[in-house]
């Protein structure tokens, strides 16, 4: 059985690229363009094995998303990885207790290895 990855990315091209790469590695990918649609998915479906998320998406901050995620006993143990080109990604990942982070641009092999390691 493949691992299920929830990808939260508002940039459609990036979201599709992540999905395509992970699908080729036999992951089941669920896509969300913002935090609200991701939380809606999480509240109504079995948990994914891992969440990959950008640090910027519309209608909700990563902090608001993580607060909801951690505040729900059904989702608080899901690991999550931040992916961003922002210079402050390391600090934000530490502040929001992310499992880890990946700074853009990144090597595709590193991306796949990181997902496999944490899913």
N, C-alpha and C positions, 0 to 999 in steps of 0.2 A: 504494500500500500504506500502510495506516495505521500510525502509531507505536504501540508497545505500552508501556503504563504499568502498573507494579506498585504498587498502593496497599496500604500496611500501616497499618491503623487498627482498633483493638479496638472502638470505638464503632460499632455496626452502622448507625445512622442517618447518621453522618458518612461512613462508608465507602460507603454506598449513594448519598448525595448526590454525593460525588466521582465515583463511577462513572457516575452518570446524566449529570452535566455533561460529563464527558470523552467519554462515548459519543456525546452529541449533537454534539460537535466532531469526530467520526469517529476517536477514539482507540480502540484495543483495550485494554480494562482487565482486569487480573488482580487479584483481591482476596485479601488475606491478613489474618487477624485478629490475628496475632502474628508475631514474628520467626522462630520455628521453622517455621511453615508457609511463610513467605516464603522462607527458606533452602532448604527442601525443594523448593519450586518452582524456585528458581534452580539448584539442583544437578541437576535432572532435565529442564529445558526450555531452549529458546533464550533468551538474555538479553533482557530488556525494554530499551527505549530510555531509560527513566527510572524511578526509584523515588521515590514520595512516601511519607513516613512520619511518623506521629505520634511525639512524644518519649516517650510512655508506652504500653506495651502489655505484656500478661502474659508471664511466664516468661522474659523476656530483656530486658536493658537495650539502649538504642540503641548504647551503646559496644560491647557484646558482638556485636551484629548487624554493626556497621560493621567491627569487627576481623575477623570471619569474611568479610565481603564483600571487604575490602581484602586479606586474606590468601590469597584464591583467585585465581590468574591468569586464570581464566575470567570472573570477575565484578568484578575490581578497577577496571575502567575505566567502570563504569556510574555515571552521575551520580545523585545523590540529594538530595532537597529535604526539609527538616524542615518540618512544619506543626504548630503548637502555640499554645496560649494562654498557655503558661508565660512568665513574665517573663524567664526566663534563656535563652530560645530563641537569641538572638543569640550569647551566649557558648558555648552548647553546639554550635551550628552551626560556630563557629570552631574549637572544641576538636576536634570530630569531622570536621573538614574537609569539611563538607557543601558542595554546589555553591552552595546559597543556602538561604534559609528564608522562610517566610510565617507571620506572626503572626495568630492568630485574634482577633477576627473579621476577615474579609477581604472585599474586593470581589470578586465572581465574575469580573468582567472581568480583574482583576489575576491571579487564580488561573489562568485560561485562558491569558493572555498569558505568564505565567511558565512554564507547562508547555510551551507551544509553543516558547518561546525555548530551553529546555534539553533538549528531546526530539529 
